[in-house]
Amino acid sequence: MNIIIKKRIFDRLYEALKDAEIIDCGDSIWFIDRDKEQWYLEYQGSGLLLWRYQFFNNFFLLFSMEQDEYKRVIADWVEEVLNCKIGATIRSTIFKSSKVEYVLNCDK
């Protein structure tokens, strides 16, 4: 991918997720918007990244990118933000709000 395009996508991701808190909870690190009570990403210590399909699919429409293309961009961005290594990514289409509530109240 062109480095300039990737930088623009990263800039847009930083802007789109600026209200998301990064929460360390157990063996996972979460990106959650506390006010909206919405999760975006979950990074598990094993190197697995789960991402919210609805949000990212809509986000990447702007760049005319398909899931096979953009899932690596999501992983690269998370690697930059968390300074970690992503081994695999999984999209998630269903998520229980009780899990978000649990993470928001997590004491680690």
Secondary structure, 3 states (H helix, E strand, C coil): CCHHHHHHHHHHHHHHCCCEEEEEECCEEEEEECCCCEEEEEEECCCEEEEEHHHHHHHHHCCCCCHHHHHHHHHHHHHHHHCCCCCEEEEECCCCHHHHHHHHCCCC
